[in-house]
Amino acid sequence: MASRTGTHSPAGICKSLPERGLLLLMVLVFLEGSVLPLGAASSPDVTHQANSDNHIVKEAGHNFTKKPFPVLSLDYHHIQAPFEISLWVLLASLMKLGFHLIPRLSGIVPESCLLIVVGLLVGGLIKLAGEQVPPVLDSRLFFLCLLPPIILDAGYFLPIRPFMENLGTILMFAVVGTLWNAFFVGGLLYAVCQIQPGNPSILHQLELLPCLLFGSIISAVDPVAVLAVFEEIHINELLHILVFGESLLNDAVTVVLYHLFEEYAGVGSVTVMDVFLGIISFLVVAVGGVLVGAIYGILAAFTSRFTSHTRVIEPLFVFVYSYMAYLSAEMFHLSGIMSLIACGAVMRPYVEANISHKSHTTIKYFLKMWSSVSETLIFIFLGVATVEGPHNWNWTFVTVTVILCLVARVIGVVGLTYVINKFRIVKLTTKDQFIVAYGGLRGAIAFSLGFLLNKDHFPLRDMFLTAIITVIFFTVFVQGMTIKPLVELLAVKKKQEAKRSINEEIHTQFLDHLLTGIEDICGHYGHHHWKDKLNRFNKKYVKKCLIAGERSKEPQLIAFYHKMEMKQAIELVESGGGVKLPSAMPSAVSMQNIQPKKLPPAKPAERALSNLPKGREEEIRKILRSNLQRTRQRLRSYNRHTLLADPYEDGLGDLLIKKQKMIELERKIKDMNNYLTVPAAPPDSPTMCRARLASGKDTDFKPAQQQKGNTICPDPQAYSMKPEPDSVPTIQVDLASPQSPDSVNLMDEFRRAEQQHEEDQGLMMKPPSGESGPKKPGEEDGSREHKLMRCLSDPGPSADEDEDEPFLP
Amino acid sequence: MGASQTRSEHKYQDLADKTGFSLEQITNLHKRFQQLSGNEDTLSRQNLDNIPALANNPIRNQIIEAFFDKRNQHQDEVGSFNEIGFEQFLMVMSHFRPPTLKTTEEEKEALRKEKLRFLFNMHDTDNDGTITLVEYRKVVEELLSKSGAIEQETAKAIADAAMLEVASTNVPDMAPDDFYEGITFEHFEQILKGLEMESRMHIRFLDVDTTTMRCGKSTS
């Protein structure tokens, strides 16, 4: 052990020469074969390198001497790569953070521009420091690490409906438009290069094929750039999906053109046969990519069917399967982007039905986080690469490229729209065309493809790269910065920010069925008809295979309803236990307001709903629930492999509506009888009073309450008071102090609840009891059956509330 | 078909002006009409009921009813027909025409209103100008009726939530004793603002004659 310490200390001293330290460490490892496992455990990387470099070790082996054990030593190389990666990510995140701290700046300049500028600065600093600028935007890094998160994010959250509705247009722009752009730019560029007057320049060396290759690289609209800019201008859904969809789907064209031209650029000639093969290859690349993605998507959906016991790794399946899809597609030179998109879009509906809500949130956040970091890094790296890159500035080439790109885009969009509008029902207006043309931004994909070019085959690679960077900068800076004012100037329709309401959902579905029906009556099978067929097929077979449990049979509308309910519940809990009500349900309007006032005798049940304003009820229920969670968290010890089992996590909606109806029913009936005998809530508890008043305020049983004057707090304000925050936290405070941590068993507590009732003051604060307490006497004349009917027909919210109550201290 | 064709050209022009369909479209629709009605001049509910493709449509009854609703004929009449002629058939169909590139903003607005009115009428079965909670519940129930065993409670809860949403978006501060009668047309417009009906509620009417399809020979 003594010798070991000895070798370590030089490593600590030679701070300026980490290499030497490393060397000595290797010596140590070599000589101390017996302690190798120990060394390996502490520094696996070093051991690994040591094994590979035995001969150096032998040379250096002489100069180890016995020195004191190093208290502190430095070994930068050991951690260099991950450390630098982390530094970059940190830089990117800090930059992103910084921009949003300066509100005015982000209003004028798009983030992507700022990030490029940061990249330029960083690159410049590195260069000033005299260091070698690292080749940050390495193609492998870009295509294997940075791009997939962005595309997966886009694919997973792809708005499928508008995408499918406009698929024809998108494909037209993506395939024909990109082809046109590539050939137009490439061809004309070649022509321009040839007509160079008199003085011989390097441009004359340029062949047609490299030109076309360059054209195909430069013509593809870039999804990263488009996303970055379009997300800030909040343009309407149609235009967004047109431009964005194009940028995603043109990948197949780009891949094929790129490989085709790269292949033949060396040979120098292309035959008709090659063109034919190219077309076939395009189909294979596109369809193959989609197929690979779809297969992995279905696999992911199928896997997620069985994850109900291992919730923690659910999100991982989504990520890993998608990444595998991307890699598998790339392996065969298929379109990785299309495969990712297909994978995300296919798996999403099924996965979402299977996984827990928390997993869903996790997926969402991880995707957003990764994609935003990737995006930031890409733009920064673009800036750094600009500083670094070997540049070959050629005025003619660069200007002609920029101009041709613009012209090609405009002509392409206008020409294609002319054709497309003949088939579209909702025509694209001139404004739309302008935005589509103007939104054709180029980005880092083009740069990476250019970077991949082989210098031997393409002697003008540097010039290409310079031109590509210029075009990227031009589109991102000039177009990206001006598109926002232009959108406002032209008054292009913006995206509605409002979140989807249940009415809209109902009517979307209604409309679907209506249009299908009308098409059927008209007797021709159109778009809606086939969509309906597909939907039915999906419902009948696919969902059964891929979705576990009864959710597979759940119609979309109900799923939506549950989701919405869930969201509101979560909003409530997150907003601090009911400080504000969810916006969808302002407190003043309650269920009672929409119920028919005059009760038809056939429906006595309706009345029950008006006991509590619905928002109110929900609120209280959520508070109870959040408290419940807190109690349980304290009880369980931390376990890395399982999340806290949360009975409400998955089946919140089910719980609200379906489950445990029987138990509740029984209990409620018992409860009712109980209440009749139990004296009303103690009037001396001020919290109680307030809670009751606030919740009872909106009911139409007011007269009844007033009759029972003694239970009501003599505070006149209480009646006019809205059910506002102040009453709610009061409840919460009382409930949040758990004194009975053993109250986990739901069923047991259920039964005990009634006894506790009289003993425990805290329990009395449960709003329904508070409410029914004073109410009863007033309603004494009303028949008992009436009440029972109410319980039978309304197992909804209020009953659910009872369920939470036993957990309360 | 012979009888109608003699007066067809002139009559079609009339209809084209009225409904905005092109002559080809009218010819196509007329063929379909004849096919459905079994070469009669009028179409009954029974005829539409027999369309096999419609059998799986959860809102089949509402759709059929809409064809016989006098409110959809652009005349200020209420009630319903027992049988409709081709003109009425066409009138109903004209609600599903897409907007063209030339439609101005005002026209679009009118188109939207008209389409929404059609939807509204489908829900407002008793023609009292509001969609009441009972009517809305019925809509949701019908909508869910084809999706297997759905509990009534769920449908009801959804309708209630939807109604509550309408009430709270349109009349945000209601006194506790107020009663929200039902969705008026204005409120209906308001809640469906985001759906852009003018560009969504349409189907593709064929210009060329392809209606010789397998779909429903209706007369039995």
Interface residues (C-beta under 8 A of the other chain):
Chain A: N421 I425 V426 K427 T429 Q496 A498 R500 S501 I502 N503 E504 I506 H507 T508 Q509 F510 L511 H513 L514 L515 T516 G517 I518 E519 D520 I521 C522 G523 H524 Y525 G526 H527 H528 H529 D532 R536 K539 K553 P555 L557 I558 Y561 M564 E565 A584 M585 P586 A588 V589 S590 M591 Q592 N593 I594 Q595 P596 K597 L609 K614 I657 K658 K697 D698 T699 D700 P795 G796
Chain B: L29 R32 Q35 L36 L48 I51 A53 L54 N56 N57 P58 I59 R60 Q62 I63 F67 M93 F96 P98 P99 T100 L101 L119 M122 T132 L133 V134 V139 V140 L143 L144 S147 G148 A149 I150 E151 E153 T154 A157 I158 D160 A161 A162 M163 L164 E165 V166 A167 S168 T169 V171 P172 D173 M174 A175 P176 D177 D178 F179 Y180 I191 L192 K193 G194 L195 S199 R200 M201 H202 I203 R204 F205 L206 T210 T211 M213 C215 G216
